[in-house]
Amino acid sequence: MLTLNKVFQRTFRMQFDGQTATCFTVDRYGKQYIVTARHVLPESGRIATIEVQHEGEWKRLDCKILARGPGDVDICILAPPHAISPSVEIAPTTRGIALGQDVYFLGFPFGLQSEVGELNDGFPFPLVKKACVSMLSLKGRDARYLLLDGVNNPGFSGGPVVFSPPGNSEAACIAAVVAGYRFVWDKVYLDDKETELTVPSNTGIIMAYSIEHALEMIRANPGGAAIV
C-alpha cells in the first residue's frame, strides 16, 4: 500500500481567475517551489496572484512565475512568497517507474475535498484516484510524458502523479504533473436517430508530463521560497 501522507501535505487546491485546479510543492536546493499545469495560469507576465484553500477560505498568494514549460510541456513553476508546506521528504523522479504499474494521482475535481483540520494544518486533503501506466515517453529533448489508464476529471489539472519505486512499497515518488485527458466527440441520438449534435467523451487516457521537466525549469530559474 502506497503511503500518501507526505504527498497530502504537499498538494493544494488552488484558484486563479475563478477557475480551480491543483498544485503541489517541490523542495530543491534549500528552496520551495509550487508546481502546477501551465494552462491554468496566464500565458504571459511574471506575477500571478493565486488563491489557496486554507481553513475553509480562499487565501491570496502573490507568486512569481519563474518558468513556463516549452512547447507542449504543460507545466508552470511558481515561487511563493513563503513556504506553504512542511519540508517532508519525497523524491521528484521518474526513476524506477515501470510500464503497466499502478500509480495514483491527486487533486480536487468538482471541488471535492476532505476537511481534516489540524491533521493537515488547516489545508484540505485531496481526492486520490488510481491509474495504470499505459505508455512511457521519457527520452529525448522533446516533451516527456506518461499516458495513464484512468478517469481524470476537471480540477485534477496540475496535480501530482505518485508511484512507489521497486522494492519499497511504502515510499512515494512524484513522477509527473497531470495535464488533462484525451476525449472524443460522440454523436447524440434521439429516439435511435442520429442528430447533428455531439458531446465530448472521456477516453480514459490521462496525459501527465514528466517531473523531470519541472526540475530542469527550477535549475534554470532558481528563486523559490526559503525553507524554514
N, C-alpha and C positions, 0 to 999 in steps of 0.2 A: 504494500500500500504506500503510495507516494505521500510523503509528509509535506503539506502545503502551508503550514503555519507561517513560515518565513515569507512565503510569496504573498499571503494575505496582507501582511504588514507593509508590503511594498506596492500594492495595487489599489488604485483610487478611481472613484467616479468623478469625472471632470465635465465641465460645461464651457462651451465657447460660442458666443453669439446665438444663444438659445438652443444649441444643439449639444446633446450629451454624448459622451464617449468614455473611453477608459484610458488610463495612463499608468505607468509604473516607474519606480526609481531604480537607478543603477549607480553603484559607487565605483569610481575609478580614480586612482592616484590621489586619494585623500579628499575627493570632491564628490558631491551627489548631483545627479542629472535626472531629469524627467524625460522618459521616452514615450512617444505616442505615435499615432498614424499621421502622416503628413496631410491627408485630405481633410482632417477635422479642424485645421488651423488655416490662417490666411496664407495666400500664395506668395505674398511679399511682405516686407517690413522686418524689423529686428526685435520688436516688442510684441508680446501677446499677453493680454490680461485674461487668464483663465479663472474659473471658479471650481473649487474642490469641495465635495460634500464632507462636512465635518460637524458632528454634534447636531445632526438634523437640519443643518443650514448650509447654504452655499456661501463659501468664504473666498474672497478675492485673493488672487495670487498673481502679482505682476512679474512675468518671466521674460528673460531674454531668449530669443530664438537663435540658438548657436549654429544650427545646421539643418538643412532640409535634404532628404535623400535625392540623389541624382536620378534622372531618367524615370524608370518605373518604380524605383525603391520608395515605398510608401511609409517612410519613417521620418520623424522630426525629433530633434533634440532640443530640450529647453533647459535653461539654467534658472532654478527658482531663487528667490531672494534669501532663502534659508532652507536647510534640510527639513524635509517633511516626513521622513520615516526613520526608524532606528537603523543603524548600520549593521543589520543582520547579514550573516554570510550566506550568499547564494551566487553561484557561478553563472555569468552570462556566456554561454558557449554552445556550439553545436557538436563539440567533440563527443563521440560515443553514441550519438543518436543513430538509429537504425531504421531502415525501410520496414514497414509493417508493424512497428512497435506502437504501443499506446502512449498518448500524450494527453495533457489537459490544457485547456485554455480558459482564462478567467476574464470576467468583465461584468458589465451592468446593463444587460439588454432590457429594454422596455422599462427602465428604472427599477428593476428588481434588485434588492439588496437586503442584507441581514444586519440589523442594528444590534451590536454586541457591547455597546457601552465601553467601559474601562478595559475590557478584554483586548480592544484594539485602539485604545487611546481616543475613543470617540469617533473613529472612522468606521464606516460600514464594511462588512465582508462582501466580496463579490460572489456572483454565481460561478460555479465551476462546472464545465462540461468536458466530456471525454471524446477523443477522436483517435484515428489511426493514421500513421504516416503513410500516405499513398505514393508520394513521389518526393525525391530529394534532388535539388539542383543547387549545389553548394560550391561549385568550382568556377573558375574564370573570373574575369573582371566585370562582367555584366551583372544584372540583378540576380542575387542568390536567394532562393526561396524554398519553402516547403509547401506541398499540397497535402491537405488533410481530408480524410473522410469523416465528416461530422456535420452537424447542423449549426451553422452560425446564424446569429440574429443581429439586427440593428442595435448598436450600443456596445458590442464587443470590440469595435474598431479601436486599435491602439493597445489592446490588452496583451499580456504575455502568454506565450506557449511554453509549457513546462514539461520536462521529462526527467526520468531517473537514469543515470549512467549505468552501464553494465556492472553488475556485481554489487550495486549499492542502492537498493530499492528505497531506502529512507532519505536519500539525498535528492535535492531538487535543483535542476539547472534551467535557466531561461534560454530557449533556443531561438525564438523568433517573436515577431510582432504581428498581431492579427491585422490584416488589411481589409479583408472583405470576403465575399463568396461569389462563385460563378452562378449565374442564373440564365434561364432560357425563357423565351416568350411562348407561353402555351395558349392555344386557341380557346375561346369561350364558346360553349354550346348552349342553345336554348331549345328545350324540347327535342333534343337529339339533332338539332340543326345548327350547322356552323354559322357563327356570326363574324362580323368584321373586327370584333374586339379581341384583345389578347391581354394576358396577365403575366407578370414575372413569376417564375417558379424557381425555388431554391434547388440547385442540383446536388447539394450536399458536398460540394468541393470548396474547401476553405483555402484562401491564399494567405500565406504568412511569410514575411520577409526575414531573412536571417539576422540574428542579433549581431553577427559579425559586422554588418553594415553600420549599426549603431556604434559599436566600439571603434571602428575606423573614423567615424564622424566625430566622436569625442576626442580621439587622439589628435585629430587635425584642428579641433576647435575647443581647446580646454577653457574652463571658466565656470565650472559648476559651483554649487554652494558648499561652503566649508562644512565638513562633518565634525560635529562636536563630540 
